[in-house]
Amino acid sequence: MNNNLVKSVESINEVINPNNANAMTKDLKKQLSKEEKALNYLINKKMGEAVINAQKQIVERLKQTISETESNEQVSVAILKDEVITFQLAKDGSEISKKVALVNHNRTINSKKVDKFIAIIANEEYEDAYPIIVMEAKELIKNGYTVTDINGRELSEDEAEGYFVILDGQHRTMAFAKLNAAKGGMIIPNVHVKENIDNVGKYLNDINTVGNWDKGDRITVAALTSKDELFENMAALIKEGFNPTTAGLIYTKKNISEKVIAKVLNGEEYKLPKDTVVDIKRGNNFITLCKAAHITVPFLTKRYFIKGFNSYAKATSESQAFDALTKLKVLNLNEASLKLIKEDDDFLEKLKEALKA
């Protein structure tokens, strides 16, 4: 094989590497066009049979990869259906058909992780040894938990009979569900049915290596552990896309430490930083008025907005700070002007400007 062909093989291996986040279908098709032209060139030049066959293999491999990638992309955007899927129970290998349910405030589902598992499952590379841990939905509802179907609709105790709540293995289950919606016939293996779990949050904390969770995951599960208004509202913001530290600042003006979160996860008594005041209404009013001024979550999650507001309120008064925030919309903020806000004081100055407008 000549040097150019070696480089071509290396190039195609890079493009179709499943671990390469940039291996999009568009790039693959561009590469296919390039390799087909190279193949035609080799044929027209009557190159050796071994070289031509090697190039044909590259072209065929690309075509197969494009087909698989397009199939996975279709599954990725498939609409999840509130329909039964087959669970294979670990205890005896028997199969049972149930619908998928989720408990409110479990870890937020990451679509990129789901897509990764879709590719693994579709390519028959899924390891059946991975456990999926579930619980009867009706039992969780009886224990006071909010349970939803796969699309977020809250379930009543009466209709929960046909549902399994996924406690651990949400990303893998969602991948199976999407494949099932697109193709049908999926079976989720190695399913463990748990009973009599009084504190779901603590159970999730116990069975997982918390080092694999980020702060957002820990706060979200803390909402399950404590059923505390603060953590429930922080979890809702995190689900919306807020940074967990910013969520804490919005509701308490303080940073919620990892030590406090660990205590909450373990169901222990905890104390917030000295002089901390939890004010959910204030925080939600801040968010609403910022959104009214066209400050979207990707900007609002940056700490200098809430810190700038808090500084202005401390320097003047709560009333004046909220008056300025209410008038902020007259500045007609847009993406370009919001990108110029890079420090707490930058937003504080915008509030002053709004009050004078």
N, C-alpha and C positions, 0 to 999 in steps of 0.2 A: 504494500500500500504506500503511495507516495505521500510526501509531506503535506500537500494541500488536502488530501483526503483525510489524513490523520487529524488535521486542524478542524475539518468539517465534522468528523465524528465527535471530537471534543466539544465543539460548539453545540451540536444537537443534544449531547448529554447534558450540557448546562441548561439549555432551554427547557428540556422536558423533565429535569430533576424535580420530583414532587416536593422537595424542600425549598425550591426556589419560588419565593412569593411573587416574582415578576413573570412567571411562566403563564401568561394569559393566552387565551385562544388566538387573539389577534397576532401576537408575537409568533405563535406556533405556525400560523398560516403564512406569515411573511417568510419564515424559515423554510416552510415546505416549498413555496414558490422558488426560493433561491436554490434549494437542493434539486428540484425537478429540472431547473435550467442547467445545473451542473451535470445531472444525469444525461440530458440531451446532448450536452457538449461532449461528454465522454463517448457516447454512442456515435455521434457524427465524426469524431476523431478516430474512431475504431480502436479505442484503447483496449487493453487486455481484458479478458473475460472476468478475472478475479476483481479487478478495479471496478468494472461496471456492476458486478453483482454486489459488491460492498456498498456502492452508492444506491443501488436499488433497495438494499436493506434499510439504509438510512431513510429513504423516502417512505417505505412501507411502515417503518416504525413511527415516523412522524404522523402519517395518516391515522394509524391506530390510536396514537396519543391524542390527536385532535378529536377523534370520535369519542374517546373516553372522557376527555375534558369537557366537551359540549354536553355530554350526558350528565356529568356531575353538576355542571352549571344549571341545567334544567331542573335537577333535583333540588339544588340549593335554593332556587326561587319558587319551588313548588309550594302551593298553599297548604298549610297544615290542616288536616281535617279531624274533626272530633269523631273519630271512628275507631273501631276495635283493632287491636294488633295482638299478635300471639306472643305470650310470654312463656318461656320454658323454665320451669321451676328447678332450682338447684337441688332440692332435697331428694327428688325422685325422677327427674327428667320429664315429668308430665307437662302437658301444655294447657294453657288457659287463655281465653280471649277476654281482654279487658281494654277499656279506653285509658288514655294517659291523662293524669292530673298532676298538678303542681301545688305545693303549699306556699302561701304568700310569705314573702321575705326569705325564701331560700336564695342561694347565690344567684346573681344575675347571669342569664345564659348569654354566652359570647358566640355570635354567629360565625366568627372565623374558626373557632374550635369545632363547632358543629360541621362546618364545611370540610374540615380536615378529616373528621371521622366518616363523613359521607364517602370521601375518596377511599379511605382505608377499607370500609365495609364493601363498597362497590367493587373493589379490586380483590376481594376475598382475602384480605390481609388482617382482618379483625381477630384479636385473640379472645377466644371464648372464655378464657380464665378470668377476664375482667368481671367482677361482680356488679350487678345492678341491684340496688337495695330499694325495696318498695314497702308500702303499707296500705292497707285498705282505706280508701278515702273516707268512708263513713265513720271509721274509728277516729280519725283525726278531727273531723267536724264535731263529733261528740265531745272531744277534748277541748273544743273552743278555738280550733285553728280555722283560718280562712283558706279554703281550697278552691282552685279554679281548674277549668278544663284546659286543654293544650293551647287554646287561643285567648285565655285570660278571663273567661266568663265564670263568675262565682257559682259554685254548685251548692244545692241544698242537700240536706241529709237524705231526703227521699230519693233523689236522683243519683246519689253517689255510689250506689250499690255496684254499679258496673265499672268502677274506676280504681286503678292503682295510682297512688301518689308516688312519684319518683323522689326518693330522699337523697340518694347518691347515685350518680351516673346520668345526670340530666342531659349533658352534651351528647353522650352516646345514644341515649334514648331518643333525643330529638333527631339525630341523624337517621336512626332506624325508622322513625315516624315519617320523615320526609321521603325516604326511599319507599316506604310503604304507600304514601300518598301518590307517588309518581309511578310506581311499578307494581305494588301489591306483593303479597306473599312473604313478607318479612317475618322472621322469628327472632325475638330478643333472647339470647341465651343467658344462662347462669343467673337467674333472678332469685333473690332471697327475700322472702316475705317476713317482715318483722311485726311483732305484736306488742301491745302494752308499752309504748314509748310515751311517757308523760311529758318530757321536755325534748321536743324535736331538735331545737337549736343546740342544746348540750350534747345530744346524741351525735349530731353532725360534727360538732367540735371534737368529740372523743374518737370518732372513727377516721377522721382525716388528719393528714400531716399538715398542721396549720401553716407550716413554712411555705407550703404551696399556694396558700391563699394570699391575696393582696389585702390591703387595709379595707377596701370596699367590700370584699367578700366577708371579712370578719365583722364589719359593722352590720351588714345585711343579715347575717346569721345571728348576730347579737339581738336584732329585733325579734327573732324567733325565741331566743333564750329568755329574754326579759319581758317581752310584750310592753316595753317602756315607750311612752309617747315620743321621747326624744329620738331613740334609735329607730323607731318605726318611720318617723318623718325623714331622718337622715337616709334611711334605706330607700325611701321613695325618691329622694333627690339623686342618689347614686344610680338608681335604675334609669333616671331621666338623663344621666350623663354627667352629673356633677362630680367633681373631685371630692373624696370623703373628708379631707381636711377643710375644704371650703364649706361643706355642708355643716360641719361642726361650728365653724365661725359664724355662719348665718343664724344658727339657732341659739348659740351660747356666747358668742364673741370670744370663745376660747378654742384652743386646739385640744381635741379629745385624745389623750395619750393611749399608746398601745397597752400600757399597764391597766388602764381602766377598761379597755375593750376586752382584755384577757379575763378580767374578773367577771365581766358581764357574760362572756361566753361560757364560763365555768359555773354560772348561776350563783356567784358569790356577791356579797355586799360590796358596793363600790361608792367612791366619792369623787365628784367632779372637782376640778381645780377650785381653790379658795375664791369666794365671792362670785362664783359662776351663777348666772341667772338664766334658766331655760325659758325662752320666750318664742314659742312656735308661731304665734300670730304675727309678731314683729318680723320674724324671718320670712314668712310667707308673703307679707305685705311688701317687703323689700324686693322679693323675686318678682311679684306681679307688676309692680311699678317699673322695675327695670325692663321687663319684657314689653311693657306698654311703650317704653322709649326705644324699642327695637334692639335691645341688647339680648342677643340669643345666648343659649346655654354654653356654646363653645367659648364665648367671651366671659359670661357671667360666672363660670366655674373657676376663673382665675381669681386668686385671693385678693388682688389689689382693689377689686370693685367693692367687696364687702368691707375690707379693711379701710379703704378710703371713706366709705360711708360712715363707718363706726367712728373714725377719727373726726369727721365733720360734726357728727352728732355730739361727740364729747366736747368739742371746742365751742359749739353753739348750744343746741338743744335738740331733743328728739323731734319736737314739733317742726323746727326750722329745717332739720335734715330731711324729714319726710315731705315738707313743702317743696324743697328743692328737687327731691326725687320725683314728685308729682309733675313738676314743670319741666323735667328733663326732656320730655318728648318734643318740646318746642325747638330744641337744638337740631332736630332731624339727623340724629346720629346714623351713620352708615358704617359699612365694614372698614372703609379706609380710615375714618375718624376714630373708630374703636381700636384699630391696630396701633394708633398713636398713644393709647393709654397703656403705659408700661410700668407705672409705679402707683402706689396708694395716693400720692399727692396729685397725680394727673387726674384721677377721678374726682378727688376732692375739689380741684379747680373747676371741673365740669359742673359740679353741683353749685358752686358759687356763681358760675356763668349763667346757669339755668335760673337761679333765683333772681338775677338782675334782668333777665330777658323779658 
